[in-house]
Amino acid sequence: MGTLTKFYIKSSGGETVETLVRTGQDIRGAAAGRVVDSSGKARKDVLILLFDTLGKTDFSEYKLIDACFSDADGFFAFGPLTDNALYAVCVYDGGVRLRELKLEI
C-alpha cells in the first residue's frame, strides 16, 4: 500500500517500546478482513485468494492476482486495488473453499 517502510524493534526485559509511523495520504482502495470460526475464534493460516473478475460471471474466467494466509489473529489484507473493479475473494481452509465474496471497489 504505497511505499514500504521497514524497521526493527528489539526490547529488553521490562522495557516498553513505542513507535509512530506517519505516511502520506493514500487514496487507493484496499481490502482487509478477518477469518474466524463459528464461535468467533481467529483462524490462522487460512488461504485467501483475490481474483479480478474481468467483468465475467464465470469463476473459471477470473484472473488470480494475489494470495495470502491469515495471520495468528485471523487478519488478512490486499491492496492497492483498482477503482471501479469487481473482485472475488475466495477463502480456503484445508483445501476446502469455505466462502466466496464479491467486492466492488
Rosetta blueprint (number, residue, H / E / L):
1 M L
2 G L
3 T L
4 L L
5 T L
6 K L
7 F L
8 Y L
9 I L
10 K L
11 S L
12 S L
13 G L
14 G L
15 E L
16 T L
17 V L
18 E L
19 T L
20 L L
21 V L
22 R L
23 T L
24 G L
25 Q L
26 D L
27 I L
28 R L
29 G E
30 A E
31 A E
32 A E
33 G E
34 R E
35 V L
36 V E
37 D L
38 S L
39 S L
40 G L
41 K L
42 A E
43 R L
44 K L
45 D L
46 V L
47 L E
48 I E
49 L E
50 L E
51 F E
52 D E
53 T L
54 L L
55 G L
56 K L
57 T L
58 D L
59 F H
60 S H
61 E H
62 Y L
63 K E
64 L E
65 I E
66 D E
67 A E
68 C E
69 F E
70 S L
71 D L
72 A L
73 D L
74 G L
75 F E
76 F E
77 A E
78 F E
79 G E
80 P E
81 L E
82 T L
83 D L
84 N L
85 A L
86 L E
87 Y E
88 A E
89 V E
90 C E
91 V E
92 Y E
93 D E
94 G L
95 G L
96 V E
97 R E
98 L E
99 R E
100 E E
101 L E
102 K E
103 L E
104 E E
105 I L
